[in-house]
Amino acid sequence: MVHFNENPRYTVHFDADGALSRAIEAWKDNLRAEKRRSGNTLAAYCRDLAAFLSFLADYRGQQPSFAVLNGLKVTDFRAFLADRAQKKISRSSLAREMSTLRNVFRFLERTGDVVNPAVGIVRSPSLPRALPKPLTRDQAFDVIKTAGRLQDEPWLAKRDMAFVTLLYGCGLRIGEAVALDVGDRPRGDSMIVYGKGRKERLVPVLPLVRDMIDDYLRARPDSPHDGDPLFVGVRGERVNPGVMQRQMRRIRNEIGLPETATPHALRHSFATHLLSGGGDLRTIQELLGHESLSTTQRYTGVDAESIMKVYRHAHPYADK
């Protein structure tokens, strides 16, 4: 029996024989130490694996082991997907579960415990490619201005303005912004950001972003040092991402923006507005910290869609 409680919010149990259990522990250690996966990501992977091993124990009527995994056929993996679909598991979750299984089987192949090409043959459910939903330039500016007038405490108002300006001005993920320390703040025209997997990237910083962060730090009731969190809550602890998401909901309700106006939409807006302003995809890929160019290419669809809207509205024969 393997237990997973790396993240205190989750406890995952799944049954496997001793040798497989030890291999799974080694796989988890690899994800944690070498791949630098977060606790939440590890918990999600282990839930995916637990679902598969639980299905396998019922489906095959025996405890999962190296021998069982080696003997699996394409039809077995398809039976797993069919069982999960019958349980109303979403297509995106099914795709992630298959990705987890491929990751596990690749690891076990490297250790020489399991060699089974069947898992690579099974196709994951196709997912609709939803286009990012950025804000317009005016909406982005309205978000920044509104953030400064929804807090009673002046220093909190300055914090919120600095936070949303950083997301829009530098294209940061909310987690990347929350993880910054005071010593990480921009002091010049660029700053170092640590993205997914603690991958380091250099992002340019507009003077407005730098000035708003400095203004916020001057207004903070404590005396922040370089090792302290950059963005803090009312008790002085590192601010929770949920707090900033809640503030964004207040902002969008105040100025009548749709539910898609989230903190991540500011990152989408950063990329889309750069692209429409003449930025090239490779540069934008680097600024966003995307591993694959195909992820960045989604923004070309957004830009093309906005161009067509202008065309249909402006061309004299568009409604003929």
N, C-alpha and C positions, 0 to 999 in steps of 0.2 A: 504494500500500500504506500503510495507516494502522497505526501502532503505539501501543499504550497501555500505559504502565508507570508510571502515577502512583503506584500502590501497588507496592512492590518484590516483594510476594508474587505479583503477577499480571503477565503479559505477554500482551496480546491483540493479535492481528494480524487484519486483514480487508482484503479487496481491494475497491477502488472506483476509479473514474476520478478524475483530478486535481481537477475542480471539486467533485465530491461529497466527496472526501477532505477538502478545505479546509472545506467546510460542516460536516462531522462534527467537525473540530477546533474550529470556532466553537461548535457545539452543546455540546461538552465544556467549553469555556471558560465558556459561559453557565451550565452546571450548577455549575461550580466557583465562579465569582465571584459570580453573581447569586443562584442558588438555594442556594449554600453546601452542596452535597452533599459528603459525606465521600469519602475515597479509596476505601473499600470499596464505597460505593454507586456511585461512578463506574465502578469496575471491573465491578460486576455489570451495570450498564447497557450497558457496552461489550461484555461477553460476550454479552448478549442480542442486541445489534445485529450482532455478528460472526456469530452463528448464523444470523440472518436473511439477511444478505448472502451468506454462504457457500451457504446453500440456494438463494438467488436465482440465483447464478452457475451452479450446476448445473442448476437447474430451467429457466432461460431460455436457458442456453448462451451468455451474454454477460456482460461485466463490468458490475456495477451502476453506474448513472449517473442523473442527473436524469430523462432521457428514460424509462429503464426504470421508475423509481419513479412517474413521472406516468402510465404506462400500465398499472399494476397494477390488477387487478380483484378483486372480493370472492373469487372462486374461487382466486386466487393466494394470498391470505392464509389461506384455509381449507386449501389444499394444504400450506402451511407448518406449520399446526397439526397436520394429520394426520401429516406427516413427523416432527414432534417427538414426537407421541404414540406413533408406532411405535417410536421410539427410547427409549421408557419414561421420557420426561420427565414429572415430576409435574404434576398439574393446577395446583398453586399456582405452579410455575415457568412454566408456559404462560401463566397469567394475568399474571404479572409481565412476561414477554416481550412480550405484546401491549400492556401499559401502556407499556413502553419504546418500542415502535414508534409508538404514538400520540403520545408525547412528541416523538420525532424528527420525525414528519410535521408536527406543529403548529409546531415550530421552523422547519422548511423552508418551511412556508406563510407564516410571518411574514416570512421573508427573501425571499419571492417566487420561490423556486426550484422548489418542488413544490406542486401543488394536487391532492390526490387524496382525495376523501371516502370511498373504499372502506374505508380502514383503520378509520374510525369506525363503519362498519356491522357489521363482524365482531364477534360477541359473544365475550367471553372465556369460558373454561370456568367453569361455576358451581362455587363452593367451599362445602363444608359450613361452617356457622358454628359453630365449636367454642366452647363457653362457657369463659370463664376459670376456672381451678381455684385458688381462693384457699385459704389455710389458715384454720382456725378461730381464734378469739381465743386460746384456750389453746395451740394449736400455735404461733402467732406468738410468744407470750411464752416458750414453751419453746425456740424457736429462739434468741431473744436470750440467754436464760440459758445455753444450751449453748454458744453462741459464745464465752463467756468462760472455758470450761474445757477447750478443745481445743488450746490453745497453751501451750508450755512457757515462752515469754517473756511476762512480764506485760504489756508494752506492746503486743505483738501481740494478746493476748487482749482488751485494751481497744480496740484498733483494730477487731477483728472485731465486738465488741459495738456499738461506735459505728456501724459500717457498716450492719449489719442493722437497727439501730434507726432509722437515717436512712431506709432504704428503706421500712420499714413505717410510720414516723411521718410521713413527708412524701410518700410515693408516688413516689419518684424511680426512674427507670430506672437500671440499673447503670452505664451509660455516663455518665449525668449526675453520679452520685456520684463516680465515678473522676476525672472531669474537674475537680472542684472544687479550688481552691487554698486555702491556709490563710486568705487574706484574704476568701474567699467564705463562711467558716463563719458560722453564725448567731450574732449578738450580741444579738439581741432576740427578738421574737415572730414574726419572719418572715425569709425569706432570698430572694435572687434566684437562680434556676436557669436555665441555658441548655439548652433542649431541642433537638429535631430542627431542623436548619436554623438553629441558634444563636438560636432564638426565645426571648425572655426572658419568664419568668413569676415571679410572686410566690407563694411558698408559706408558709403558717403553720408555725411550729415549736413543738413542745411543749417545756416546760422539761426533760423527761427527755432528749430528743434533744440539746438544747444542752449539758446537763450531761455526757452521755456523751462528746460530742466534746471538750469542754474537758478532761475527765479523761484522755482518750487523748492529747491534745496535751501535757499536763503530764508524761505518762509516756514520751513519745518520747525516745530517746537523743540526738537532735540538738537543736538550738535552732531550731525552725521559724520562718520569717519569712513575711510575707503572700504573697509571690510563689512560695513553695514549694508542691508538691503537698500536699493535705490528707491523703490516704491514701497511705502509702508502703509499700514492701516492705522486706525485711531489709537490702538494700543502699542504702536511702535514695532509690530512684527511685520515680516514680509507680507505684502498684500496678497490675498487669495485671488486667483484668476476669476472665481465666481463673483467676487465683489465688483471687479471691473466689468464683467459681463452684465451684472445687474445695473451698473451705472449706464452702460450703453443702452440697455432697455429703457431706462428713464429718459435718456437723451432722445431716442427715436420716437418715444411716445410724445415727448414735448414738442417735437417739430414735425410729427406726422410722417415718419419714414416707415417703410415696410419692415416685416419681421426679419427679412434677409440682411438688414443693416446691423450686423454684428461686429465685434472687434476684428474678426477675420476678414470682414468685408472691406475694412480699411487697408488691409494688405492687398486684397484683390484690386482695390482702387489704385493703390500705388503702382502696381504692375500694369494695369490697363491704361492709366494716364501716361505712364512712361512710353508704352507702346504707341499710343495714338500721337504722342509728341515726337516720334521718330526714333525711339530707342530700339536697338536690335535685340532679338530673342536671346542670343548667347549672353549678352551683358545682363539682361533681366534675369536669366537663369542663375547667374552667379550672385546677383544681388539678393535673390529670394532664397538661395541655398537649395535649389532643386537638384536632385541627383540626375534626373532624366529631362532632356529637352522636351519630350512629349508632354510632360506636366506643364511646362511653361507655355507650350503651344496652344493650350486651351484659351489663352487670352487673345489669340488672333481671331478666334470665333466671336468673342465679345466685341472686339474692335470692328470686325466685319459687320456684325449685327447693328452696331450703332451707326456705321456708315450708311447701311441700307435704310435705316430709319430716316436719316437726314435726306437721303436721295428721294425716298418716297414722299417725304413732306415737301421738298423743295422743287422737284422737277415738274414743269408744267404739264407733262403728259403722264405723270405717275398714276393719276386716277382715271385714265382713259381706258 
